[in-house]
Amino acid sequence: MNKTSIITALLALAAMAAQGQVKCHIKGELRDTTQGNTIVICPASVDIRVSDNYITAKADAQGHFSCDVETDKMSLYNVFLHVQWEQGSWRNEIFLVENTTVSLCFDDNTWRIVSGGPEQALKIKMDEEAMRLYISRMDAIEKQAKEEIRPRVEALQAQGKNSEEDSLLMKRNQDFMVEYQKLYDEFRSWELEYYASHPMQYLLYDIVYQMQYNSVRHDEQKTKLMNLYHSAYENFHPENSIHNTILTLEAAWKLKPGKPYIDFEARTVDGEKVWVSSLYRDKVVVIDLWASWCGSCRQHSRDLIPLYKEYKDKGFSVIGIARENEVSSMIKAAEKDGYPWQNLIDLKDELNVWQKNGLSFAGGGMYLIDRDGKILSNSTEVDELEPLIRKALGLAELPPSGWKAEAQQNRVEENDTEKPFVDF
């Protein structure tokens, strides 16, 4: 082997090492085992309703547990108790999986990261500072509010009275909320300043985690995070592929009316990959993202049926994409609900369709797009979609011709559909 070949081989080995397997040993202690002893550990981006990409560990009689995680890169993981998750109300904590040992502790209904790798150590130090400056004070306000407000509310309820009619009690409660919110806002500002002055890869993973929340109340924080990213972190460890994920999530977050819709792949029921743009190009289309286990999603989809029948011969269509754990679940639900349009599938989040559409752990959503691929609406309400569809099709603004009544008849009681899983 000549010198050039040796150098090339060494560079290839170095690249492989940089992308090599991350093996993380996780150990922990449940100091409170009254809520079960089964611990779930999974990537922070994974929804275990539709993915089997998670592991479980059982604590022994002393509350100790351990397990190993192997992944292809440093990743953000989530830990929570399985029983709490099943009951729909649980405490969780996110931590970074690195080539090291991570120690966790569950006590007083709270998870705590005791120790971890180099990047996690930076975050632990930051959290300790946050606790000293802000979190402990916020906890104190919350504790005082519960001790002062809750007994009075319970006493009024016992008397058959509405606590909201007690103006002094409501004023006191409002005072606590204002005090807490002021401190919380200060903490959030401090947090961003700390990240700016203490560069750490952990922020890149934290951005990914927070960008997956899909509600207006998170928009302000997401805006600040992305501003920080573009001003200070865009070129921080550029070899880390997490940057691609951040930019994908940012694009999905900007999927709002007036913006162009994105293109991505999904599978047919036969397993064939198709680009969604090949199905919606030059059409007025609703992209209906739904799931067999999401009752509200299916109701919105059923409401679309009469609307589809009314306008399908005038250039309107619907493309359904289901987020499922089994193909049979989608087929069964689509047949039961009678969807007359083509349905594609993202099986076990293989193609990250929900992530690319900014839906995170939501059951589903809708995008109405025009013939030029521009988003007209992200509403799921047919009353709002119908006039926009008529306008995009070049039809006169006329009253609906009967499909609303059919949509109303199609509505069923929630217990007539499969019981939806609890959302994250």
Secondary structure, DSSP 8 states (H G I E B T S, - for coil): --HHHHHHHHHHHHHHHHT--EEEEEEEEES--TT-SEEEEEETT--TTT----EEEE--TTSEEEEEEEESS-EEEEEEEHHHHHHT---EEEEEE-SSEEEEEEETTEEEEEE-SHHHHHHHHHHHHHIIIIIHHHHHHHHHHHHHHHHHHHHHHHTT--GGG-HHHHHHHHHHHHHHHHHHHHHHHHHHHHHHHS--THHHHHHHHHHT--SGGGHHHHHHHHHHIIIIITTSSTT-THHHHHHHHHHHHT--TTSB----EEE-TTS-EEETHHHHTTSEEEEEEE-TT-HHHHHHHHHHHHHHHHHGGGTEEEEEEEEES-HHHHHHHHHHHT--S-EEEEETTTT-HHHHTT-TT-S-EEEEE-TTSBEEE----HHHHHHHHHHHTT-------SHHHHHHHH---GGGS-------
